[in-house]
């Protein structure tokens, strides 16, 4: 019996992020070596809007993503331009189901001024969005925050931290990610 071909599924949730998804998908493919599928735009996630805060609940978006992951989707990543919050944080760049299936990232707070090095020819927003998408997907593969300030898995408290990080995992996180990825791919029921 052959195993299904798993992919990472990217789901856009409205806004101007569609312009950046090809770059994000390329970075994800480079880091994880899995096929990437970009789904149709689902529009602004109004179901997750908290009218008092005027922000969108990342937990609700994450729950929706996980429940709608298509067959063959090993991981599902929502990308949006709306301002996200988690009930325990006033805002988040993104959120992931640890060692699970789904993650969501927003470009909203990544637009701020920063000071870090950028990839050649890559606008700061695209570079930050790529890093945060890779970071959140790292959590879905069982990676925790890393003490190395250059590692993708280092916790970003602001755009300056996101700018400082490299767009790849440190050797220890990379090895752990590959181990978790092998577990997901080969131990998952076919």
N, C-alpha and C positions, 0 to 999 in steps of 0.2 A: 504494500500500500504506500503510495507516494504522499509526502507531506505537502500541505498547501503552500503556495508562495505568499509569504507574509510581507506586508508593507507598513509604512508609517503613513497614516492618513492625515492630511492637513485640511481643516475646515475653516474657511474665512467667515467671520461674523461682521460684515459690513465695514463701512469706512474706506479710507484710502489705502488700506493695507494690501489690497490686491496688487498694487504696483510693485510690492516688495516680495511677494510670495515665491517668485522664481529664484531669487537670491537665497531666501531662507531655505527653500527645498534643496537647493544645491549644497548648502552648508550641512544640512541634516544628512543628506546622502553621503557626503564626504566623511562625516564623523561616524555614522552608524553602518554604512555600506548596505543599506536596505533600499529597496525601491520606494519611491515617494509618490503618493497619489494626492492631488489637490482636488477637493470636492467643490461643488457649486457653492456660491456665497449664500449663507442662510440669513443674511441681513442682521440688523442690530438686534441683539438678544433682549428684546423688551420684557420677556418673561422673568428676567433676572434684575430688572430695575428696582432699586429701592428709592421711592419718590422723595422721601425725607432727606436722604443722603445725596441724592442725585448721582449715584454711582451704581455699578452693576455688581451683583454678588457672584464672585468667582466660584463659590461652592455650587451654586445652582447651575452655572454654565458647565462646570466639570461633570456634574451628575448627568446632565443632558447629553454631553459628549459620550460619556462611557456607555450610557444606555443605547446610543445610536451608532456605535462602532460597527461598520459594515463587515461582512464576512471577509476573512483574509487580512483584516486590519489588526496588526500586532499591537500598535499604539495609535492613539488618536490625539491630535493636537489642534486645539482651537486657537485662532489668532484674530484679534479684534483691535479696534482703535478706541473703544470706550474705556472709561475710567473704572478699574476694578477695585473691589475691596473684599476682604475676608472678615467675618465677624470679629476676629481678634486683632485685626490690623486696620488702620485708617485707609490704607491703600496697599496694593500689591502690584508688582510687575507681572506676576504670574503665579500659578498654583498648579500642583500636580498631585496625583494619587500615588503615594509612595509605593514603589514596587508593584504598581498597578498598570492600568491601561491608558489613562488619560491625563492630559495637561491642557492648560489654557494660558495664553500670554497676551498682554495688551501693549500696544505701542504708545498709549496715551501719556504715561509718565516718562517714557524714554525719549521724548522730544526735548527735554530740558537741556540747558547748557552743561557742558562737560569739558574735560580737559585732557582726555587720554589720547593715545595714539590710535589712528584709524587705519584700516586696511587701505592699500593703494586704490584710489578711485572710488572708495565706498563711503557714501554719506554716513555721518554718525548714527542716524536713526536706524539705518539698515544694519550696520555693524552691531548695535545694541540689541536690536530685535533678534538677530541671528544668535547672539550669545545667550539671551534669555530663553529662547526656544530650545536651544541645546541644553541649557541648564535644567529646565523643567523636564525635558525628556530624560535627562540623566536621572532625575528622581524616579521616573517611572521604571527605570532599569535598576532601581535599588541603591542609587548613590545618595549619600548624605552630603551635607555641606563640608567643604574641604578647608583646611587651615592655610593652604597655599594661596596667597592673594592673587597669583597669576592664573590659577586654575579656573576653568569654567564653572566648577562646582563651589567656588567661594561665594559666600552670601553677599549680595549687593544691597547695601543700605541706601544707595543713591546712584545717579547716573555716573558719577565719578568712579565708583567701584566697578560698574559695568564697563566703563571705558578702560580701566586699568587692566582688566582680565584679558588673557589671550583667548582666541577663538578655538581652543582645543583643551582637552582634559590633561591634567598632569599624569605622569606615568602610573602612579598608584591608582588614580581614579579610572584611567583608561583600562588597566588590567581588570579592575573590579567590574567595570561596565561590560567588558567582553565576556567575563564569567557569567554575569547576570543575563546578558543577551543570549549566550549559548543555552542557558537554562530555559529562557522563554521560548527559544526557537525549537529546542530538541526535546524538552520535557513536557511541553504543552500538548494536550491531547489533539490528535489529528482530526 
